[in-house]
Amino acid sequence: MRVITDSLTGGDMVSPLWKRLMWLVVIYAGSVMALGVVATLFRLMMTAAGMKSH
C-alpha cells in the first residue's frame, strides 16, 4: 500500500479517514446548497419576467 505524504512539510502524516470523509461531506453539502441558491434565483427571475409554469 502506498503512503500519501504531505508535500508541504515532507512528513508521512496521513489525515484520519473520518477527517477526509468529513471534508467530502462538507464539500458535497456546500455544492448542493449553492446549486439550490442558483436554482431559486433563476426561478425568481423567471417569475418576475412573467414566465410561470401554471
Secondary structure, DSSP 4 states (H G I P E B T S, - for coil): -PPPP-TTT-------HHHHHHHHHHHHHHHHHHHHHHHHHHHHHHHHTT----
